[in-house]
Amino acid sequence: MDEIVKNQWLDQDDRRVSESIRRHGCCLEYVVPCDGDQFRTPFCYTIGLFGLGHPELLVYGLDQGSAAGLLNHLYGTVRDGRDLVPGELLEFAGHDEGYLVEQVPNPGEILFRANRHYERPMEASVDAFQLTWSVSGFFPWDAGYPYGPSSQPRPGMFSALLDDEGDTGPCSCPRCLM
């Protein structure tokens, strides 16, 4: 992608994010893994909670609808004045899953769109909490958890950077080169 086209795309995406925050209070960024990604799990995060004085929220391994439902619900909870706290276990009536709130130690390596929106460099990233979900009471570190470890990377074990120099893209897989 040449530089002019890239900048035009980024301008349009900046407007999309800002408009979503204006209309709904937050924007959700759902990221689907590429062929070359080390971790083959999708993730979704909020953009807008930082503007309310709260860390952004991040969840791995859920389909887009489930991630959106969870994050939109929690956005409303935070907007209404409740702060989430690392170590807190969130449970919801009618749902078997629990969600453990965990501090993300490297949000600058993951929340690219949030940092772009708030004009923050990677090393001064917005803060983030990861919501690690359980299945039938089992978390990823428990013996009875039914999915592999890459379905929900542990906080600090995932980076969306493509290389050690901090390059964020574009990826060279065939899908990204289209």
C-alpha positions in Angstrom: 0.0 0.0 0.0 1.5 3.3 -1.0 1.9 6.1 1.6 -0.9 8.3 0.2 -3.5 5.5 0.2 -2.3 4.4 3.7 -2.8 8.0 5.0 -6.3 8.3 3.4 -7.3 5.0 4.9 -6.0 6.1 8.4 -7.9 9.4 8.1 -11.1 7.6 7.3 -10.5 5.2 10.2 -9.8 8.1 12.6 -13.2 9.6 11.6 -14.9 6.2 12.2 -13.5 5.8 15.7 -14.2 9.4 16.6 -17.8 9.2 15.3 -18.4 5.9 17.1 -17.2 7.5 20.4 -19.4 10.6 19.8 -22.5 8.5 19.1 -22.1 5.6 21.5 -19.4 6.6 24.1 -16.9 4.1 22.9 -15.7 2.2 19.9 -14.7 -1.4 19.7 -11.7 -2.6 17.7 -12.0 -6.3 16.7 -8.8 -7.8 15.4 -8.6 -11.0 13.4 -5.3 -12.8 13.3 -3.3 -13.0 10.1 -1.6 -16.0 8.6 1.8 -14.9 10.0 0.6 -14.2 13.6 2.2 -16.1 16.4 -1.1 -16.3 18.3 -4.0 -17.4 16.2 -6.8 -15.9 18.3 -8.9 -12.9 17.7 -9.1 -10.1 20.2 -11.3 -7.1 20.8 -10.7 -3.9 22.9 -12.5 -0.7 23.7 -11.5 2.8 22.7 -13.1 5.5 24.8 -12.8 4.3 28.4 -9.5 6.2 28.8 -11.4 9.4 28.1 -13.5 8.5 31.2 -10.4 8.0 33.4 -10.6 4.2 33.2 -8.3 1.7 31.5 -9.5 0.3 28.2 -10.8 -3.3 28.2 -9.4 -6.2 26.2 -10.7 -9.7 25.6 -9.2 -12.6 23.6 -10.7 -15.6 21.9 -14.4 -14.5 21.6 -16.3 -14.2 18.4 -17.2 -10.7 17.4 -20.7 -10.7 18.7 -19.8 -12.1 22.1 -16.9 -9.7 22.5 -19.1 -6.7 21.5 -21.8 -7.8 23.9 -19.4 -8.1 26.8 -17.4 -4.9 26.2 -20.5 -2.8 25.5 -22.1 -4.0 28.7 -19.0 -3.2 30.7 -18.6 0.2 29.0 -22.1 1.0 30.3 -21.1 -0.1 33.7 -18.0 2.1 33.7 -19.8 5.0 32.2 -22.4 4.8 35.0 -19.6 5.2 37.6 -18.2 1.8 38.4 -14.5 1.2 38.2 -13.2 -2.3 37.5 -10.3 -3.5 39.6 -7.5 -6.0 38.8 -8.2 -9.3 40.6 -12.0 -8.8 40.5 -14.1 -11.7 39.2 -17.1 -10.5 37.2 -20.1 -12.8 37.0 -23.4 -12.1 35.2 -26.8 -13.6 35.9 -27.8 -16.2 33.3 -24.2 -16.8 32.2 -21.9 -19.6 33.2 -18.7 -17.7 32.4 -16.7 -15.6 34.9 -14.4 -12.8 33.8 -11.2 -12.1 35.8 -10.0 -8.5 35.5 -6.2 -8.4 35.0 -3.7 -5.6 34.4 -2.1 -5.7 30.9 1.6 -4.8 31.4 2.3 -4.0 27.7 -0.8 -2.2 26.3 1.3 -0.2 23.9 2.1 -3.4 22.0 -1.6 -4.2 21.5 -3.9 -1.2 21.6 -2.7 0.6 18.5 -6.0 2.3 17.5 -6.7 3.5 21.1 -3.2 5.0 21.3 -3.7 6.6 17.9 -7.0 8.1 18.9 -5.5 9.5 22.1 -2.3 10.5 20.4 -0.2 8.5 22.8 3.1 6.8 21.8 3.6 3.1 22.5 5.8 3.8 25.5 3.1 6.0 27.1 0.2 3.9 26.2 -3.3 4.1 27.5 -3.7 1.5 30.3 -5.7 -1.7 29.8 -7.4 -4.5 31.7 -7.7 -7.9 30.2 -10.9 -9.8 30.8 -9.9 -13.5 31.1 -12.9 -15.8 30.8 -13.7 -19.1 32.3 -15.5 -22.1 31.0 -17.5 -24.1 33.5 -15.4 -22.5 36.2 -12.1 -23.3 34.6 -9.6 -20.6 33.6 -6.8 -21.1 31.0 -4.3 -22.0 33.8 -6.6 -24.7 35.2 -6.3 -28.4 34.2 -10.0 -28.6 33.1 -9.9 -25.7 30.7 -11.1 -27.0 27.3 -9.1 -24.8 25.0 -5.4 -24.4 24.2 -3.2 -21.7 25.8 -3.2 -19.5 22.8 -7.0 -19.0 23.0 -6.3 -16.5 25.8 -2.7 -15.4 26.1 -1.7 -14.5 29.6 -1.2 -10.7 30.3 2.2 -9.7 29.0 2.7 -12.8 26.8 1.1 -11.3 23.7 2.3 -8.5 21.4 0.8 -7.4 18.1 4.1 -6.0 17.0 5.5 -7.7 14.0 9.2 -7.5 15.0 11.6 -6.5 17.7 12.0 -3.0 16.3 8.4 -2.1 17.1 7.1 -2.4 13.5 3.3 -2.7 13.5 2.8 -3.6 9.9 1.8 -4.3 7.3 2.0 -8.0 7.7 3.4 -9.9 4.7 0.8 -12.7 4.6 -1.2 -13.0 1.4 -4.4 -11.7 3.0 -2.7 -8.5 4.2 -1.0 -7.9 0.9 -4.3 -7.7 -1.0 
